Amino acid sequence: KEGKNEETALFLACKHEHNDVARFLLDEKADPNTSNAQGRSPMHVASQARNLPLLNYLLRAGGNFMQETLDGSVPLTHLHP
């Protein structure tokens, strides 16, 4: 984890929608459920961006749709219209 927000390389790749980088990191066994200082995981940022291909990669790598942030939100809530 890097910086004051404790964001991993995978988190940053997802945050900036670099799907190829995220897929590479997941292929190299990056943990899709590691959270930052606010409790947000790569699943949260991919869900918020509604990046379905990225969510698919994260889910296949073991991403958790029900992982809560510090304020109790889960990635699944970002996909509801």
C-alpha positions in Angstrom: 0.0 0.0 0.0 1.3 3.4 -0.9 0.6 7.0 0.3 -1.6 8.3 3.0 -4.7 6.6 1.5 -3.0 3.2 1.5 -4.0 2.5 -2.2 -2.4 -0.5 -3.9 -1.3 -0.7 -7.5 -4.5 -2.7 -8.3 -6.7 -0.1 -6.6 -5.1 2.7 -8.6 -5.4 0.8 -11.9 -9.1 0.3 -11.2 -9.6 3.9 -10.1 -8.1 5.2 -13.3 -9.8 2.5 -15.4 -6.6 0.9 -16.7 -8.2 -2.5 -17.3 -5.2 -4.0 -19.0 -3.0 -3.1 -16.0 -5.6 -4.4 -13.5 -5.9 -7.7 -15.4 -2.1 -8.1 -15.4 -2.0 -7.5 -11.7 -4.8 -9.9 -11.0 -3.1 -12.5 -13.2 0.0 -12.0 -10.9 -2.3 -12.7 -7.9 -2.9 -9.2 -6.6 -5.6 -9.3 -3.9 -8.9 -7.8 -5.3 -10.2 -7.4 -1.7 -7.4 -5.3 -0.2 -8.9 -2.0 1.0 -7.6 1.5 1.3 -7.7 3.7 4.4 -11.5 4.3 3.9 -12.2 0.6 3.5 -12.8 0.9 -0.3 -11.5 -2.0 -2.4 -10.9 -2.2 -6.2 -14.4 -3.6 -6.4 -15.8 -0.4 -5.0 -14.1 1.9 -7.5 -14.9 -0.4 -10.5 -18.6 -0.6 -9.4 -18.8 3.2 -9.0 -17.4 3.6 -12.5 -19.8 0.9 -13.7 -16.8 -0.7 -15.4 -18.4 -4.2 -16.2 -15.3 -5.7 -17.8 -13.2 -4.8 -14.9 -15.8 -6.1 -12.4 -15.7 -9.4 -14.3 -11.9 -9.6 -13.9 -12.2 -8.8 -10.2 -15.0 -11.3 -9.6 -13.1 -14.1 -11.3 -10.1 -13.3 -9.1 -12.2 -13.6 -6.0 -13.5 -10.1 -5.5 -16.2 -9.6 -2.9 -19.3 -7.7 -3.9 -20.4 -7.5 -0.3 -17.2 -6.1 1.3 -18.1 -3.0 3.4 -16.3 0.3 3.6 -15.8 2.1 6.9 -19.2 3.8 6.3 -20.9 0.5 5.5 -21.3 0.8 1.7 -20.8 -2.3 -0.5 -19.8 -2.4 -4.2 -23.1 -3.8 -5.2 -24.9 -0.6 -4.2 -23.1 1.4 -6.8 -24.6 -0.7 -9.6 -28.2 0.0 -8.6 -29.8 2.6 -11.0 
